[in-house]
Amino acid sequence: MQPQPSPPAKQSSFTLAQLLKRVNEARSDASSPTSSPTHSHYTIELGGSVPGSTGSDLSERIGGGGGDGPLLPFVLKFTDLTYSVKQRKRGPCLPVLPFRRGAGEPAEPEVSRMKTLLDNISGEAREGEIMAVLGASGSGKSTLIDALANRIVKESLRGSVTLNGESLDSNLLKVISAYVMQDDLLYPMLTVEETLMFAAEFRLPRSLPTKEKKKRVQALIDQLGLRNAANTIIGDEGHRGVSGGERRRVSIGVDIIHDPIVLFLDEPTSGLDSTSAFMVVKVLQRIAQSGSVVVMSIHQPSYRILGLLDRLLFLSRGQTVYYGPPGALPSFFNDFGKPIPGNENPTEFALDLIRELETMPDGATDLVEHNKKWQMRTAPKAKHHDGHGEKPSLSLKEAISASISRGKLVSGATDGSVSVHSAGESAPAAAVSKFANPFWVEMGVLTRRAFLNTKRTPEIFIIRLAAVMVTGFILATIFWRLDDSPKGVQERLGFFAIAMSTMFYTCSDSLPVFLNERYIFLRETAYNAYRRSSYVLSHTIVGFPSLIVLSFAFALTTFFAVGLAGGADGFFFFVAIVLASFWAGSGFATFLSGVVTNVMLGFPVVVSTLAYFLLFSGFFINRDRIPRYWLWFHYLSLVKYPYEAVMQNEFSDPTRCFVRGVQMFDNTPLAVLPAVLKVRVLRAMSQSLGVDIGTATCITTGPDFLAQQAVTDLTKWDCLWITVAWGFLFRILFYISLLLGSRNKRR
């Protein structure tokens, strides 16, 4: 029935907010006890929002009422997705030569270098529903989830993925969506509430008050069913924490803290018992009904879980063998000639049949063709039944605005609006805020979280401090109160070389720090929770206080016990150079942790590289004796600069003598001569040279000794600042390694 036109004086233009108010009222009515328990769809005709239209053009229909059918706010549609990867050729490492092949034996056929993981996959997921992707291992479930979540580079993926008919910008998708990985990547020493609160501080904008963030966290804890475990730590192998199902729900909560519009999950029920898996999917159903599109992969759902799913997509070797609602599975397989027994789980039957077909020479080709015919036959009926064949959904901008107005906490759109450009328009530079918070807020939150983790694992610092103290104690007792004799000089050199190299070796424990949280970092930065630069700086700030404590501990243990020179000034410079060594060494280990991916690979690299640094430091061979083709490594040695700095701190005083009179014969074959004979030899040398050389005459001063060791090109302060600069350089390289090595997309 056509509405009667209103008089011109009463024309009104309905805003989107007014339309949303009507939708909310309709939803409130639909959620009342007297409403139908089935899913209701809400339709808004934006007649008043189009120029030239009138308020009387507006019509609102709930459920199936109306001839044109309802509109869904969000529809994620994917069409003809195809993805192939290069496959390494199988066979022996060395080629089989012709004379090694048997007579008449044909050459081994070439294996195709391309493997298709997705082959023309199409379908759609809708707001308020859960679409589950099923299939055997290797069928392409995770690959399809990655393709929908924009985790495959565009050059490698063919086909289209649209939201409400519009292509998604990468930055916009990161803002309005979330991706939950299969593994639970959480800090074990944080409680459930702390974990979610830190996620809220990362993903929710700074303009949202802390009180509101806490409310959001408490509401999410209730939504996830984690109230009883809110103050329990996550736990790991060495610390008892929450259960496996609770840990999985916390992982989901971390990624949905900003209430995303689209949620992707890679096998969220993997490794859980039946009850825990059902509770996880029940939580996902509540998330979907709150206004989100939920797409998940699942290996083999139970009968109870099947009742929570709205759409199923079965895959076999990258091809679609069924797409549709769970209720249509019996009729689908009846038409295929394989009826489902009445007492059997339909999904288990389907997966078993698919596995059986995959063992055949033709695989599941017959089932793939049957699905294509089934889709063509049932598509018109589905469109008429669902009401989505005649009229498109809301535009992307309108749907996102509607979602925000309903309370979706989309970061970067806290003012209730978001800038969305269509495919044909050029994207404005600042259409979508890439990060929810400014740099300093991110750094502050990361620093607080790291300090909290460090505080709850004091044993790590205690063991490191004990190692430094024990090393210092051993060195102090071995090199106790060295004198100013030539032997004392040589012993000082040994002490300096061992002490400075030990500083770097003890820093190798920084290697596992990032490796242990590498995948947490990848998960959090995949959707722009914070900047990589914020992580590097917070990582540096948290680690620096412990370096100061270690430096003073080592200096107090060794400086006075060994009898080093310089007084108070010399002591504080010794502390400074030890601190600079810790700073550079920890920076080097941190940089390597960003390059290597495994501790077993990292430790051999650290140990061998530090050995090379010590070899070329100038202790074993002086700078002027190093071959010219290796001289460049001498200047790259991290040990060189602290070693030369402490040498100059000890031997720079020209009034201090280290070789007097007959001491010049020490460390020579003449050292075994009696003292009287040494004095006679000394007098004979004096008469021969015409120089008065007595037993108390100073032969070698500190600067003379530095010249003998070729430690003259840099001052001790130059060495100190160069060592500090090495620490900064390695942290810059660590940042670059995070930029280049933390890509979250498949090639």
Number of C-alpha atoms within 10 A of each C-alpha: 5 6 9 8 11 13 8 8 6 9 14 14 19 19 13 18 13 11 20 17 14 15 20 15 12 16 15 11 12 20 14 10 8 8 11 11 10 8 12 17 21 22 23 21 17 21 17 21 18 13 8 8 16 20 18 19 19 17 15 16 19 18 18 16 13 14 10 15 23 26 23 21 26 26 22 20 19 20 15 16 21 21 25 17 15 11 12 11 11 10 11 7 6 6 8 12 8 10 7 8 12 9 8 6 8 8 11 9 6 9 11 11 12 13 13 15 20 26 20 15 20 18 18 18 22 24 22 23 23 26 26 24 23 26 26 19 12 13 19 25 29 21 20 25 21 19 25 19 22 20 19 19 12 14 8 12 19 17 16 18 23 17 22 22 19 19 17 20 17 13 15 17 19 23 25 22 22 25 25 22 18 17 14 17 21 22 19 19 22 21 19 29 23 18 23 28 21 20 22 23 23 24 29 28 22 18 11 13 10 14 9 11 22 16 12 20 24 18 14 21 21 13 16 21 17 20 15 9 18 20 14 17 21 26 18 13 7 7 11 13 20 22 14 16 22 20 21 26 27 27 22 25 24 24 26 24 25 26 26 26 27 27 24 24 24 23 22 26 25 16 14 15 11 15 12 18 23 21 18 22 22 17 18 28 19 16 24 21 16 17 22 27 25 27 28 25 27 19 20 17 21 16 14 15 17 20 11 17 19 18 22 26 23 24 27 29 20 25 23 25 23 24 25 20 13 17 14 14 19 17 13 19 20 11 11 14 9 14 15 19 10 8 6 10 15 23 22 16 17 21 19 14 15 20 17 12 17 16 10 10 8 9 16 23 17 12 20 17 13 17 20 14 12 16 15 10 11 11 13 11 12 14 14 13 12 14 21 16 15 13 13 15 21 21 17 24 17 19 20 24 21 22 23 21 19 17 13 22 24 26 28 24 21 19 12 17 17 21 16 20 17 15 12 8 8 8 14 10 7 8 15 20 16 19 22 24 23 13 15 11 17 24 23 15 19 23 21 14 19 17 17 13 15 16 13 11 12 10 11 12 14 11 11 16 20 13 15 20 19 14 19 22 17 14 18 20 13 14 19 14 15 17 16 16 16 19 16 15 19 13 16 22 17 14 19 18 23 16 20 23 23 19 26 27 18 17 22 23 15 19 24 20 15 19 21 15 14 17 16 16 20 17 20 19 17 18 22 19 25 25 18 21 18 21 22 18 17 22 20 18 15 17 17 14 10 14 20 17 12 23 23 17 17 25 22 17 21 23 19 15 19 19 17 20 17 16 12 9 11 16 19 14 20 25 21 19 27 27 26 27 30 28 26 27 29 28 28 27 28 29 25 26 27 24 18 17 16 13 15 10 12 20 19 11 15 19 14 11 14 22 16 15 21 23 17 25 26 24 19 13 13 15 19 13 11 16 9 11 7 10 14 12 16 22 15 14 20 28 30 25 30 31 28 29 23 25 21 22 21 20 22 20 14 11 11 16 20 22 23 20 18 23 20 20 18 14 12 8 8 14 14 11 11 9 11 10 12 20 17 12 14 20 18 13 14 14 11 9 10 9 10 11 20 15 15 11 14 17 17 19 18 21 20 16 19 17 11 13 18 16 22 13 8 13 15 22 15 14 21 23 15 17 27 21 15 20 24 17 16 21 24 17 19 25 21 17 17 22 14 11 15 18 13 16 14 15 15
